[in-house]
Amino acid sequence: MSRPWCCALPGGIRLAVQITPNAKKTEVIGVLDDALKLKLQAQPIEGKANEALVKFLAGVLSVPKGAVVITHGLTGKRKLIEVATGLGPEEAERILLALQKS
């Protein structure tokens, strides 16, 4: 199954996400345009949305916050994130999409 938003890296995975800051609550919306769409309950100022994103992903993927690194898109809505984890893309996809709002 092709999942351009979630792929394997040596020692972890890479996620392509698109965020919507200033939401009422942090939640997974689903996959849209080759990215995992997330709403974040944080403002896009002074890195607050990025911090919230790292904290959220670290929590749901059960890794320390230091294992989640935003490699591209620090100031944009679309971001590439590398996660140092033993999870494969299939497991990460299952965990993240299980949180999807129905």
PEBEL-V158426 format. One record per residue. N is the residue number from 0. RES is the residue in one small letter. PSI is psi in radians with two decimals (none if undefined). NEAR is the number of other C-alpha atoms within 12 Angstrom. D_LAST is the distance of its C-alpha to the last C-alpha in Angstrom with 2 decimals. Layout:
N_RES_PSI_NEAR_D_LAST ; N_RES_PSI_NEAR_D_LAST
//
This chain:
0_m_2.29_9_21.87 ; 1_s_2.23_10_22.17 ; 2_r_1.47_23_20.05 ; 3_p_-0.30_22_22.04 ; 4_w_-0.16_32_19.94 ; 5_c_1.96_33_20.80 ; 6_c_2.83_28_24.35 ; 7_a_2.55_26_26.94 ; 8_l_2.80_18_29.78 ; 9_p_2.06_15_32.81 ; 10_g_0.23_16_31.73 ; 11_g_-2.66_26_28.07 ; 12_i_2.80_32_25.36 ; 13_r_2.31_36_24.80 ; 14_l_2.41_42_21.48 ; 15_a_2.11_35_21.14 ; 16_v_2.70_39_18.77 ; 17_q_2.19_33_18.37 ; 18_i_2.65_37_17.98 ; 19_t_1.85_29_17.60 ; 20_p_3.07_29_19.77 ; 21_n_0.49_19_20.30 ; 22_a_2.85_19_16.69 ; 23_k_-0.63_13_16.28 ; 24_k_2.79_18_14.70 ; 25_t_2.20_28_14.29 ; 26_e_2.79_30_10.89 ; 27_v_2.21_32_9.78 ; 28_i_-0.72_25_8.49 ; 29_g_-2.98_27_9.44 ; 30_v_2.26_25_12.83 ; 31_l_2.24_18_14.84 ; 32_d_0.89_14_18.61 ; 33_d_0.45_20_19.37 ; 34_a_2.64_27_17.86 ; 35_l_2.11_35_14.94 ; 36_k_2.23_31_13.67 ; 37_l_2.52_40_13.54 ; 38_k_2.41_31_14.03 ; 39_l_2.35_31_16.97 ; 40_q_1.12_24_18.47 ; 41_a_2.66_27_21.89 ; 42_q_2.59_22_24.41 ; 43_p_0.82_23_25.65 ; 44_i_2.54_15_29.18 ; 45_e_0.60_12_31.45 ; 46_g_0.17_18_28.95 ; 47_k_-0.72_19_26.63 ; 48_a_-0.71_32_23.44 ; 49_n_-0.75_39_24.80 ; 50_e_-0.77_25_25.60 ; 51_a_-0.67_32_22.15 ; 52_l_-0.84_40_20.68 ; 53_v_-0.79_37_23.27 ; 54_k_-0.77_27_22.75 ; 55_f_-0.88_28_18.95 ; 56_l_-0.70_40_19.41 ; 57_a_-0.72_27_22.45 ; 58_g_-0.86_19_20.68 ; 59_v_-0.49_28_17.74 ; 60_l_0.05_32_20.20 ; 61_s_0.87_22_22.91 ; 62_v_2.77_23_25.59 ; 63_p_2.68_18_27.97 ; 64_k_-0.55_24_27.32 ; 65_g_-0.27_19_30.42 ; 66_a_-0.12_24_28.81 ; 67_v_2.04_31_26.32 ; 68_v_2.20_30_28.22 ; 69_i_1.97_33_27.22 ; 70_t_-0.47_20_29.72 ; 71_h_2.55_19_29.10 ; 72_g_0.53_20_27.72 ; 73_l_-0.57_25_28.60 ; 74_t_0.03_20_28.96 ; 75_g_3.09_20_26.40 ; 76_k_-0.50_25_22.66 ; 77_r_2.29_28_22.67 ; 78_k_2.63_30_23.81 ; 79_l_2.29_32_24.95 ; 80_i_2.34_34_24.70 ; 81_e_2.32_32_26.69 ; 82_v_2.10_38_25.83 ; 83_a_1.86_29_28.67 ; 84_t_2.78_28_27.12 ; 85_g_-0.10_19_27.93 ; 86_l_2.52_26_24.45 ; 87_g_2.99_23_24.37 ; 88_p_-0.64_32_21.92 ; 89_e_-0.79_23_20.28 ; 90_e_-0.76_20_19.78 ; 91_a_-0.74_32_18.58 ; 92_e_-0.77_33_16.02 ; 93_r_-0.78_18_14.77 ; 94_i_-0.85_22_14.71 ; 95_l_-0.74_32_13.05 ; 96_l_-0.35_26_10.27 ; 97_a_-0.38_17_9.65 ; 98_l_-0.11_24_8.86 ; 99_q_2.39_19_6.16 ; 100_k_2.30_16_3.79 ; 101_s_none_9_0.00
//
